[in-house]
Amino acid sequence: MPSDDTLTGSHLIGETLKAAGVSTVFTLAGDHNLPLLDALADMDFRIIDTRHEAAAVHMADGWARVTGEPGVVTYTTPGFANGIPGLNSAMYSEAPLLSISGSAPLGELGQGAMQEIDQIGMAKPVTKSATMVTDGRRIPDMIAEALRLAYSGRRGPVHLTVPIDIQEREVSQGEVAIPQSHEYRPDAMMAPTDEQIKQVVALLKSAERPIIIAGSAASYAGSGDVLQRLIETTRIPLMTESSARGLVSDEHPYSAGFYDNGLNRAARKLREADVILLLGMKQDIIIGYTRPPTVSPDAKIVQVDPSPGEIGRNREVAVGITGDVDDVAARMTAEAARHTWRDHPWLDELRGARAEQVAEMEVLAQPSEPIHALHVHKTLLSLIDEGDFLVFDGGDFCHWGRAYLPARTPRTWSYFSGLGMLGTAISTAMAAKLAHPERRAIVISGDGAFGFNALEYDTAVRHGIAITTVLGNDASWGIDRQIQLQVYGKPVATDLLPVRYDRLVESLGGEGLYVQDPADLPNALDRALNCGRPSLVNIEVQRAISPRGQAAVDRWKSAVPEPF
């Protein structure tokens, strides 16, 4: 323990994290982070330990995206290696996350020390920064610098390696100062000129088929109020993608729903737009790199992004603005309010395409045996509240849900990152439930994805985190199996067993329910959602290919594949 005049490196980490507003740390214990965990426990941090380090990172990722606060994860050296996939996923989901790993003593490194690996070299490709602390007196400023980078521009994870002797060594309190978060968190960005704002508004005003697409960087403020005022002022249709889902409800009259070519038929009409305003939306594969055939070669692109490197990344823009998306959108709204706007027939076209697709899905949502995925999602929709968290994992079962279930409120509708990593949803939902225990957190998962982190139900039970998983079980890797059947003519390594995952959850201390008959579905879902403990409903579903799955098949078959 430190004296009145000194702090150990571990206690110094704790003091710096407290000053940054951190109260919860995710972990899996091991030799090289034991001093840190002991100090954090002494300092009354809430410590959530998982069964796999990647799950701990996914929890920190989910915590950061739901709360906007730093997600913090700590592990030992081999645990850090296990956590790398989680860091990669967090990089794609743009979560401000601090990874802290222990290591062998500083003086032993380079000599074949216990569990010695090049942590910094491994972390650099999957984080915004990765450094090693070699002097305990530098701990506060190195954490501050890491968090500054995590929140700068496009957000993302950062990593610090703190050798075990640095954790244990005492530092004189007179030699260190604990920085406050307002001293290093970025609170100002480049601001657009008045002329740029006027130019954007003029482009939108002159357009016949304008559309606004909000991406993950539009979600940083955590509220959709500014975005909603913009579309209500300009009467321009909005689509949302990634973490921006729910910033404005899909049910808003100026919303055209989810931007996803495979899941929302209205999104395919983007190629008809003449002016496209990208708010925190990358020009990446999701939007076909803003090139034909996804986007017309004649369309004018306006891009607003916190990272200058994203502006015009794959296609030139008519106007490019680097800045905070909320601030820029607010200025656009103020300028737009000086003009008179009209409703666009184009909005009716977009909403009509969406309504037509929903009507077709309603036909498929009728009771049957085996149960169709859409019947599950329609039943679920009748039981959930607007503030409930919907956390989608991978699988064709989930894609049906993403196509059907609306996003209604900010930071409550989550899908795994653009990396496409399966098995993240249980951890993300646990983090959401910890952050907002008054809300229900619902995982929507296929059986393949569930297998990656199924044992995290042990974590949920031990920590009393009452999540519910709605599991569509078709005993297969659904999308890949469909691609194989339609492209190659036979399935290879894509069949699974019809496992009773409900019994697994029961054996871990949770509530497990099994459904084959559609008549049993409403009661089973209601019981799981309201039992007050970790629960899972294991539902036998048809092997029915979703719109997203069929889009993947069509892409494989196409001579000139269109981006997803």
C-alpha positions in Angstrom: 0.0 0.0 0.0 1.2 3.5 -0.7 2.1 5.9 2.2 0.5 9.3 2.8 3.2 10.9 0.5 3.3 8.3 -2.2 1.2 6.4 -4.7 1.9 3.2 -6.4 1.7 3.2 -10.2 -1.6 1.2 -9.9 -3.2 3.7 -7.5 -2.0 6.5 -9.9 -3.8 4.8 -12.7 -6.9 4.6 -10.6 -6.7 8.3 -9.6 -6.3 9.4 -13.2 -9.2 7.2 -14.3 -11.4 8.7 -11.6 -10.6 12.2 -12.7 -11.6 11.1 -16.2 -15.0 10.1 -15.0 -14.4 6.3 -15.1 -16.3 4.3 -12.6 -16.4 0.8 -14.2 -13.6 -1.4 -15.5 -13.9 -4.6 -17.5 -11.3 -7.3 -17.0 -10.1 -10.9 -16.8 -7.5 -11.3 -14.0 -3.9 -12.6 -14.6 -0.4 -12.3 -13.2 0.5 -9.0 -14.8 -2.6 -7.0 -13.9 -3.1 -8.2 -10.3 -1.5 -5.1 -8.7 -3.8 -2.8 -10.8 -6.9 -4.8 -10.0 -6.1 -4.7 -6.2 -5.7 -1.0 -6.3 -8.9 -0.4 -8.3 -10.8 -2.6 -5.8 -9.4 -0.5 -2.9 -10.6 2.7 -4.8 -14.2 1.4 -5.2 -14.2 0.9 -8.9 -16.9 -1.4 -10.2 -15.0 -4.3 -11.6 -16.7 -6.6 -14.1 -14.8 -9.8 -14.9 -15.7 -11.8 -18.0 -14.8 -15.4 -19.1 -12.8 -14.2 -22.2 -10.8 -11.1 -22.7 -12.4 -10.3 -26.1 -15.7 -10.2 -24.2 -14.2 -7.7 -21.8 -13.2 -5.5 -24.7 -16.6 -5.8 -26.3 -18.1 -4.7 -22.9 -15.9 -1.7 -22.8 -16.7 -0.9 -26.4 -20.5 -1.2 -25.7 -20.1 0.9 -22.5 -18.3 3.7 -24.4 -20.9 3.8 -27.2 -23.9 3.7 -24.9 -22.7 6.3 -22.3 -20.2 8.4 -24.3 -17.7 7.8 -21.4 -14.4 6.1 -21.8 -14.6 2.3 -21.8 -11.7 0.8 -19.8 -10.4 -2.8 -20.0 -7.4 -4.4 -18.4 -5.8 -7.8 -18.8 -2.5 -9.6 -18.6 -0.2 -10.4 -21.5 -1.8 -13.5 -23.1 -5.1 -11.9 -22.2 -4.1 -8.9 -24.2 -3.5 -11.2 -27.2 -7.0 -12.6 -26.7 -8.4 -9.1 -26.6 -6.9 -8.0 -30.0 -10.1 -9.0 -31.9 -12.1 -6.9 -29.6 -9.8 -3.9 -30.1 -10.1 -4.3 -33.9 -13.9 -4.4 -33.6 -13.9 -1.3 -31.4 -11.8 0.5 -34.0 -14.5 -0.1 -36.5 -17.3 0.9 -34.2 -15.4 4.1 -33.2 -15.6 3.5 -29.4 -13.4 5.7 -27.2 -11.8 2.8 -25.3 -8.7 2.6 -23.1 -6.9 -0.8 -23.1 -4.4 -1.3 -20.2 -2.3 -4.5 -20.1 0.3 -5.6 -17.7 3.6 -7.2 -18.8 6.8 -8.7 -17.3 9.0 -6.2 -15.3 10.6 -3.5 -17.5 14.1 -4.6 -16.7 13.4 -8.2 -17.9 11.9 -7.3 -21.3 14.0 -8.4 -24.2 15.5 -11.3 -22.4 12.8 -13.9 -22.9 10.7 -12.7 -19.9 7.5 -14.4 -18.7 4.8 -14.2 -21.4 6.8 -11.6 -23.3 5.3 -10.5 -26.6 5.5 -7.3 -28.6 2.3 -5.8 -27.3 2.9 -2.4 -28.8 3.5 -3.8 -32.3 0.4 -6.0 -32.0 -1.8 -3.1 -30.8 -0.8 -0.4 -33.3 -2.7 -1.7 -36.3 -6.0 -2.0 -34.3 -5.8 1.2 -32.1 -5.3 4.9 -32.6 -2.2 4.8 -30.4 -0.2 2.2 -28.5 2.6 3.0 -26.0 4.4 1.6 -23.1 4.8 3.3 -19.7 8.4 3.2 -18.6 8.3 5.7 -15.8 5.5 5.7 -13.2 5.6 9.5 -13.0 4.3 9.6 -16.6 1.2 7.6 -15.9 -1.2 10.6 -15.5 -0.1 12.4 -18.6 0.2 9.3 -20.7 -3.4 8.3 -19.8 -4.5 11.8 -20.6 -2.8 11.8 -23.9 -4.3 8.4 -24.8 -7.8 9.6 -23.9 -7.3 12.8 -25.9 -6.5 10.7 -28.9 -9.4 8.3 -28.3 -11.8 11.3 -28.5 -10.1 13.3 -31.3 -11.5 13.2 -34.8 -13.0 9.8 -35.5 -13.1 8.1 -32.1 -11.5 4.8 -31.3 -9.5 2.6 -28.9 -6.1 3.4 -27.5 -3.7 1.1 -25.6 -1.1 1.4 -22.8 1.2 -1.4 -21.6 2.2 -0.9 -18.0 4.8 -3.4 -16.8 4.1 -5.0 -13.4 7.0 -3.2 -11.7 5.7 0.1 -12.8 2.4 -0.8 -11.4 3.9 -1.6 -8.0 6.6 1.1 -7.7 5.8 4.0 -5.5 5.8 7.6 -6.8 6.0 10.7 -4.7 2.7 12.7 -4.9 4.8 15.8 -5.2 6.1 14.6 -8.5 2.8 14.1 -10.3 -0.4 16.0 -11.1 -3.7 14.4 -11.9 -5.1 16.0 -15.0 -8.9 16.8 -15.2 -10.7 15.6 -18.3 -11.6 19.1 -19.4 -7.9 19.9 -19.6 -7.2 17.4 -22.4 -10.5 16.3 -24.0 -11.0 18.0 -27.3 -13.8 20.5 -27.0 -13.1 22.6 -30.1 -12.8 21.6 -33.7 -12.3 23.4 -37.0 -15.4 25.5 -37.8 -16.8 25.9 -41.3 -16.9 29.4 -42.8 -20.3 31.2 -43.3 -19.7 30.8 -47.0 -19.4 27.0 -46.8 -22.7 26.8 -44.8 -24.5 29.0 -47.3 -23.1 26.9 -50.2 -24.4 23.7 -48.7 -27.8 25.1 -48.0 -28.0 26.5 -51.5 -27.2 23.0 -52.9 -29.8 21.4 -50.8 -32.4 24.0 -51.7 -31.8 23.6 -55.4 -32.0 19.8 -55.4 -34.9 17.8 -56.7 -33.9 14.5 -55.0 -31.8 15.5 -51.9 -31.1 13.0 -49.1 -29.2 13.2 -45.8 -27.3 10.1 -44.6 -26.1 10.2 -41.0 -23.3 7.8 -40.0 -21.5 6.9 -36.7 -19.7 10.2 -36.2 -23.1 11.9 -36.1 -23.9 10.0 -32.9 -21.0 11.4 -30.7 -23.2 14.0 -29.0 -25.6 11.2 -28.1 -28.7 13.2 -29.1 -30.6 13.5 -32.3 -32.2 16.8 -31.6 -30.0 18.8 -33.9 -30.4 16.3 -36.7 -34.2 16.2 -36.3 -34.4 20.0 -36.4 -32.4 20.0 -39.7 -34.7 17.6 -41.5 -37.8 19.3 -40.1 -36.6 22.7 -41.3 -35.4 21.5 -44.8 -38.0 18.7 -45.2 -35.2 16.5 -46.7 -35.4 12.7 -46.2 -33.0 11.1 -43.8 -31.4 7.7 -43.6 -29.3 6.5 -40.7 -26.5 4.0 -40.5 -24.3 2.3 -37.8 -24.3 4.1 -34.4 -26.5 6.9 -35.9 -29.5 4.5 -35.9 -32.2 5.9 -33.7 -30.9 9.4 -33.6 -34.1 10.2 -35.3 -36.8 7.6 -35.1 -37.4 5.5 -38.2 -41.1 6.4 -37.7 -40.5 10.2 -38.1 -42.3 11.5 -41.2 -39.0 12.6 -42.8 -37.2 9.4 -42.1 -36.6 6.9 -44.9 -35.2 4.4 -42.4 -32.0 2.3 -42.4 -29.3 3.0 -44.9 -28.6 -0.5 -46.1 -29.0 -1.7 -49.7 -29.8 -5.2 -48.6 -32.2 -4.5 -45.8 -34.1 -1.4 -46.9 -35.4 -1.2 -50.4 -35.6 2.6 -50.2 -31.8 2.7 -49.8 -31.4 1.3 -53.3 -32.9 4.5 -54.7 -29.8 6.4 -53.5 -28.6 6.1 -57.1 -31.4 8.5 -58.1 -30.4 11.3 -55.6 -28.9 14.5 -57.0 -27.5 16.0 -53.8 -26.3 13.8 -50.9 -25.4 15.2 -47.6 -23.1 12.8 -45.6 -23.1 13.7 -41.9 -20.4 11.7 -40.1 -20.8 9.0 -42.8 -17.7 7.5 -44.5 -17.4 7.0 -48.2 -16.7 3.3 -47.7 -18.1 0.0 -48.9 -21.4 0.6 -47.0 -22.3 3.3 -49.4 -20.5 1.8 -52.4 -17.6 4.2 -52.1 -20.1 6.8 -53.4 -19.4 5.6 -56.9 -21.7 4.1 -59.6 -23.8 2.1 -59.5 -24.7 2.9 -55.9 -24.4 6.7 -56.4 -25.0 8.6 -59.7 -21.9 10.0 -61.3 -23.9 13.3 -61.6 -24.8 13.5 -57.9 -23.2 16.3 -55.8 -21.7 15.1 -52.5 -21.5 17.2 -49.4 -19.5 15.6 -46.6 -19.2 16.7 -43.0 -16.8 14.7 -40.8 -14.6 15.2 -37.7 -11.7 13.6 -39.5 -10.2 15.5 -42.4 -8.8 12.2 -43.9 -12.4 11.1 -44.6 -13.4 14.1 -46.6 -13.4 13.1 -50.3 -11.7 9.8 -49.5 -13.1 7.9 -52.5 -14.9 10.5 -54.5 -14.5 14.3 -54.9 -17.0 16.4 -53.0 -18.8 19.6 -53.9 -18.3 20.8 -50.4 -16.2 19.2 -47.6 -16.4 20.4 -44.0 -14.2 19.1 -41.2 -15.8 19.7 -37.9 -18.2 18.5 -35.2 -21.2 17.1 -36.9 -23.7 18.5 -34.4 -22.2 22.0 -34.6 -22.2 22.0 -38.4 -25.7 20.6 -38.6 -26.9 23.3 -36.2 -25.4 26.1 -38.3 -26.9 24.6 -41.4 -30.3 24.5 -39.7 -30.0 28.2 -38.7 -29.1 29.2 -42.3 -31.9 27.0 -43.7 -34.4 28.6 -41.5 -33.9 31.8 -43.5 -35.4 30.1 -46.5 -38.8 28.6 -47.5 -38.7 24.9 -48.1 -41.1 22.5 -49.7 -42.0 18.8 -49.4 -40.3 16.6 -52.0 -42.3 14.0 -53.9 -39.0 12.1 -53.7 -39.8 11.5 -50.0 -43.0 9.7 -50.9 -41.1 7.6 -53.3 -38.6 6.5 -50.6 -41.2 5.9 -48.0 -43.3 4.0 -50.6 -40.5 1.7 -51.4 -40.0 1.0 -47.7 -43.7 0.5 -47.1 -43.9 -2.0 -50.0 -41.1 -4.0 -48.5 -42.7 -4.0 -45.0 -46.0 -5.2 -46.5 -44.1 -8.1 -48.2 -42.4 -9.0 -44.9 -45.8 -9.0 -43.1 -46.9 -11.8 -45.3 -43.9 -13.9 -44.3 -44.5 -13.0 -40.6 -47.4 -15.4 -40.3 -47.3 -18.4 -37.8 -45.7 -21.5 -39.3 -43.6 -24.5 -38.3 -40.7 -24.2 -38.3 -41.2 -20.6 -37.3 -40.2 -17.9 -39.8 -37.7 -15.4 -38.4 -40.1 -12.5 -39.2 -42.8 -14.0 -37.0 -40.3 -13.9 -34.2 -39.5 -10.3 -34.8 -43.1 -9.3 -35.3 -44.0 -10.9 -32.0 -41.0 -9.3 -30.3 -42.0 -5.8 -31.6 -45.4 -6.2 -29.8 -43.6 -6.7 -26.5 -40.8 -4.2 -26.5 -40.7 -0.5 -25.3 -39.2 2.4 -27.1 -36.3 2.7 -24.6 -35.3 -1.0 -24.8 -31.9 -1.8 -26.1 -31.8 -3.9 -29.3 -28.4 -5.4 -29.8 -28.0 -7.4 -33.0 -25.3 -10.0 -33.5 -24.6 -11.8 -36.8 -26.7 -14.3 -38.7 -29.5 -14.3 -41.2 -32.0 -14.4 -38.4 -30.7 -11.1 -37.2 -30.8 -9.5 -40.6 -34.5 -10.2 -40.8 -34.8 -8.3 -37.5 -32.6 -5.4 -38.7 -34.9 -5.2 -41.8 -38.1 -5.2 -39.8 -37.5 -3.7 -36.3 -37.5 0.1 -36.2 -34.8 2.2 -34.5 -36.6 4.7 -32.3 -34.2 6.3 -29.8 -30.5 7.3 -29.7 -27.9 4.7 -28.6 -30.4 1.9 -28.2 -30.1 0.1 -31.6 -26.8 -1.6 -32.0 -25.2 -3.9 -34.6 -21.7 -5.3 -34.6 -19.1 -3.1 -36.2 -18.2 -2.8 -39.9 -15.5 -5.5 -39.2 -18.4 -8.0 -39.2 -17.1 -9.8 -36.1 -19.6 -12.3 -34.7 -20.3 -12.9 -31.0 -20.2 -9.3 -29.8 -23.8 -8.8 -28.9 -24.0 -10.5 -25.5 -21.2 -8.4 -24.1 -22.5 -5.2 -25.7 -26.0 -5.8 -24.2 -24.5 -6.5 -20.7 -22.7 -3.1 -20.9 -25.9 -1.4 -22.0 -27.8 -3.0 -19.1 -25.1 -2.0 -16.6 -25.2 1.6 -17.8 -29.0 1.7 -17.8 -30.4 -0.9 -15.4 -33.9 0.5 -15.7 -34.1 -0.5 -19.4 -34.3 -4.0 -20.9 -31.3 -5.1 -23.0 -32.3 -7.6 -25.7 -29.8 -9.6 -27.8 -30.9 -10.8 -31.2 -28.6 -13.6 -32.3 -28.2 -16.6 -34.6 -27.0 -19.9 -33.2 -23.7 -19.6 -34.9 -22.9 -16.2 -33.5 -24.1 -17.2 -30.1 -21.5 -19.9 -29.8 -18.6 -17.5 -29.8 -19.4 -16.0 -26.3 -22.2 -18.2 -24.9 -20.3 -18.7 -21.7 -20.6 -14.9 -21.0 -23.9 -15.9 -19.5 -21.8 -16.9 -16.5 -20.7 -13.3 -16.4 -24.3 -12.1 -16.6 -25.4 -14.4 -13.8 -22.5 -13.6 -11.5 -22.9 -9.9 -11.8 -26.7 -9.9 -11.9 -27.0 -8.5 -15.4 -30.5 -9.4 -16.7 -30.1 -9.5 -20.4 -32.4 -11.5 -22.7 -31.3 -13.3 -25.9 -33.8 -14.0 -28.6 -32.0 -16.9 -30.4 -33.0 -18.0 -33.9 -31.7 -21.6 -34.2 -31.5 -23.0 -37.7 -28.5 -25.3 -36.9 -26.3 -23.6 -39.6 -24.1 -20.8 -40.6 -27.0 -19.4 -42.5 -25.7 -16.8 -45.0 -22.6 -18.8 -45.9 -24.6 -22.0 -46.3 -27.0 -20.1 -48.7 -24.1 -18.7 -50.7 -22.6 -22.2 -51.0 -25.9 -23.8 -52.1 -26.7 -21.1 -54.7 -23.2 -20.5 -56.0 -21.4 -23.9 -55.5 -24.3 -26.3 -55.3 -23.5 -27.8 -51.9 -22.8 -26.8 -48.3 -19.3 -27.3 -46.9 -18.5 -26.8 -43.1 -21.7 -24.7 -42.6 -24.0 -27.2 -40.8 -24.3 -27.1 -37.0 -26.2 -29.2 -34.5 -29.7 -28.1 -33.2 -28.2 -27.5 -29.7 -30.4 -26.8 -26.7 -28.7 -23.5 -25.8 -31.6 -22.9 -23.4 -30.3 -25.7 -21.2 -26.8 -24.2 -21.3 -28.1 -21.0 -20.0 -30.1 -22.8 -17.3 -27.0 -24.7 -16.2 -25.2 -21.4 -15.7 -28.0 -20.1 -13.5 -30.2 -18.2 -16.0 -33.7 -18.7 -17.4 -33.8 -20.8 -20.5 -36.9 -21.4 -22.7 -37.4 -23.5 -25.8 -39.9 -22.8 -28.6 -41.0 -24.9 -31.5 -44.7 -24.1 -31.7 -45.5 -20.5 -32.7 -48.4 -20.5 -30.3 -45.9 -20.7 -27.4 -43.8 -17.8 -28.7 -45.5 -14.8 -27.1 -45.6 -16.2 -23.6 -42.0 -17.4 -23.8 -40.7 -14.0 -25.0 -42.8 -12.2 -22.4 -41.5 -14.4 -19.6 -37.9 -14.0 -20.7 -38.1 -10.3 -21.0 -39.7 -9.8 -17.6 -38.2 -12.5 -15.4 -35.6 -10.2 -13.9 -32.6 -12.4 -14.6 -30.3 -13.4 -17.5 -32.6 -15.3 -19.9 -32.6 -16.9 -23.4 -35.4 -18.0 -25.7 -34.1 -20.8 -28.0 -36.4 -20.8 -31.1 -36.3 -23.3 -33.9 -36.6 -21.3 -37.1 -36.7 -21.9 -40.8 -33.6 -21.7 -43.0 -35.1 -18.7 -44.8 -32.7 -16.4 -46.5 -33.0 -12.7 -45.6 -32.9 -9.7 -47.9 -29.3 -9.1 -46.7 -28.4 -12.8 -47.3 -29.9 -12.7 -50.8 -28.0 -9.5 -51.5 -24.8 -11.4 -50.5 -25.7 -14.3 -52.8 -26.5 -11.9 -55.7 -23.2 -10.2 -55.2 -21.3 -13.5 -55.5 -23.2 -14.3 -58.7 -22.8 -10.9 -60.3 -20.1 -10.5 -63.0 -19.7 -6.9 -61.7 -20.4 -7.1 -57.9 -22.1 -4.1 -56.4 -20.7 -3.2 -52.9 -22.7 -4.2 -49.9 
